[in-house]
Structure formats: structure tokens, C-alpha cells
Amino acid sequence: MKKMTLKAPILKFESDLWSYYVAIPKKVGNQFIEGEDRRVICKINNGTPIHSALMPKGEVYSIYVKKEFMRKNGLEEGDEVDIQLKKDKSEYGMPVPESFQVLLDQDTEGSMYFHELTKGKQRTLIHIVGKVKNVDSQLAKGLAIMHHLKEAKGELDFKRLNVLIKEYNNRK
């Protein structure tokens, strides 16, 4: 599997949407792009892997770095960091919580609708489940997602989904 190590500073976006990023030279980034697939796994200073996409930004690609990651790792804008990149060959471009994988494996109809979604929407739903660490909460979110996908025949309505997630979280 293709791997590469380089040094780069943490930079700040001039945007309210995203905060920080590391710039990857196009010459380096292009080696990890396969067709439309720009997914990579990035380690900054040998820390927790970040599953990301190489996002075009002028003459470079950017990898978004969340404020929480910066805080947790004592990083600030301008810090020079070691970056390890490797191609993300996972099915979804990010790890799937075991509780959600079990639901996908057991619920044929829900899984069918999930797999008809774009890869980006799949990752969004996986992120919704995975952002909580409590397995019971993950399961509640996963059940709500599967319920919503079947109820809406695969058409995502995030307002309705959020209502269902609250309902499932309140069930005891």
C-alpha cells in the first residue's frame, strides 16, 4: 500500500466553515488519487489516524484538521508537523462502528437503501453513529437511521432523521 511521509505547517482557513488544514503538494497528493477517489488516512505527529479526502485548494490539496484534534494534541496554527499519508482502501473511507456494521449485516432492506446512497452520504451516516462512543447510543442512532432509510425508501431527510434519533435515544 502506498505510503508517504512529509513535513508541513498547520494552516488556518479564511472561512467560517473549516478551521485548520495541512497543505499537501499536488505532486504528492496526485499519487494517492485513483479516478474520483481522493480518500487517504493521515497521521499527524504519529497521532490518531484522520480519514479524509485530499481537497483541492489552489496549488495544493488540503486535509482538514478539526479544532478538537488541534486542542487534544496541543497544536497551534503554524506548527510544523510530521504527516504520514496512505491510501484509504476501506469500503466507506472511514471506520464503521461495530454496532452499525451488525445492523447493516442483519437488516437487508435497510442495508440495501444505505448502499444506494452516495459514498459521501454513507460517510455522513457512519459519522453520526460513530461520533458517540457509548455503544447503546450508537445502537440507538443506527436503529433510527435504518428505520428512516426504510420509511423514506432511501431518501434522506435529515430533519426527520434527527427526530427519529431523539425518539430512539429516549427509548429505554
N, C-alpha and C positions, 0 to 999 in steps of 0.2 A: 504494500500500500504506500502511495506517495506521501512523503513527509518532508517538512522543511522547517528550519529554524532561522529566525531573523530578529533584529532589534528594531524597535520603533517607539516613538513617543505616544503617550495618550493625548489625544486632541479633543477639543470641545467643539461641538456643532454650534453653528449660529442659527439655532432653531429651538422652538419650544417643545417639539415632538420628541427629539432624541437629545441626549446629553453628551455622551462621550463616544469616541471611537478610536481604533487604531487604523492607520493607513497602510495598506498592503500594495506595493508597487504592482502595476498591471502585469509586468513581465513575470512576477512571482504568482500572482493570482490566476493568470491565464492557464497555468499548469494544472490547476485544480478544477477548472470548469469543463464540464462534459455536456455539450449541447446547451440545454436550458438549465441544467443542474449546476448551481453555484454553491451547494451546501458543503461546509467544512466544519471540522472540530478544531477549535482554537484553545490553546492553553496559554495563559499569560503568567509569566514568572512561575511556571510549573504548577499553577493553581487548578482549581476546579475547571473541567472542560466546559467550554461555551460552544453550543451547537448554533451555528449561524450561517448566514449566506454572505458571499462576497458581493457587496452592494456597490455599483458603480458610483464614483464621486469624482468627477473631473478626470484627472490623470492617474487616479489610484482607485483601489477598491477599499471600502470601509467595512470594518467589523464593529458592530455596535457593542458598547460596554455599558452595562446598567450602573446607575448610581449605587445601588446596593452592593454590587460586586466591587466597585471602587472603595466604598466605605469599609467593607469586610476585609479587604486586602491592603488597606492603608495606602491607597493610590491617590494621586492628585493629577490634575491637568499638567501636562508637560513632562511627567515622569517617563524616563526611558525604560522600556520593559522588554523582556525576552518573550518572543512569540514562537510557539510551536504550532504548525498547521498540518493537518492531514485531511484527506478527502473523507467526507462523511458518507459511508456506504450503507447506513442504516435505512430501513424501509421508509421511515417517515421523516428523517432528517433531525430526529431528536429522540431521546429515550422515552419509552412508553411505560407509565406506571403499571406494575404487575396487575393491580386491581382492574385497570381498564382493559388490559390485554385479555384477562379472563372473560370480561363482558363481550369483547369482540369475538372471542373464540366460541362463546356459548350462545350468543344472540345472532342467529343467522340473518334475520331481516334487518336488525339494527346495523350489523356489520356491513351488509350489502349497501345500505344508504350511506354509511360512513365512507366506504371505499369508492363511492361515486362522487364524493366531494373532491375539490381540488386539493392538492398537497398542502397548500397554504391553509385552507380551512381545516384540514385534518390536524395540522400542527396547532392551530388555534384551540381546537377542542382538546387535544392532548395536553396543551399548556394549562387550560382551565382545570383539568383534573390534577395535573402534576404540581401545580403551584402550591397546593396544600400538602403537608407531609403526613397528616393523620389519615390512616388507611380507611377508617369509617367515613371521613369526609370525602376522600377520593371516590369511594364506592358510591356515595350518595350523588356526587356530581356525575359520575359515569352513568349511573342508572337514569338520572334526569336527562342526560344527553341522548342515551339510547331511546328513551321514551319520546323525546322531542323529535328525533330523526324519523321514528316510525309514525308518529302522529302527523308530522308535516310532510311525510313522503320524501324526506331528504332535503327539503327546502329549509335552510336555516333562517330562523327569526330569533335574533339574539335577545330581544326584549322578552319574548315568550320563553325562551330557554332560561333566562335569568329568573323568571317567575317560577318555573319548574324546579330549578336548582334550590331556590329558597324553600319551596314546598318539600322537596326531598330532604333537605337539611333539617327541617323541623319535625320530620317523622322520627319516632323513637321506637 
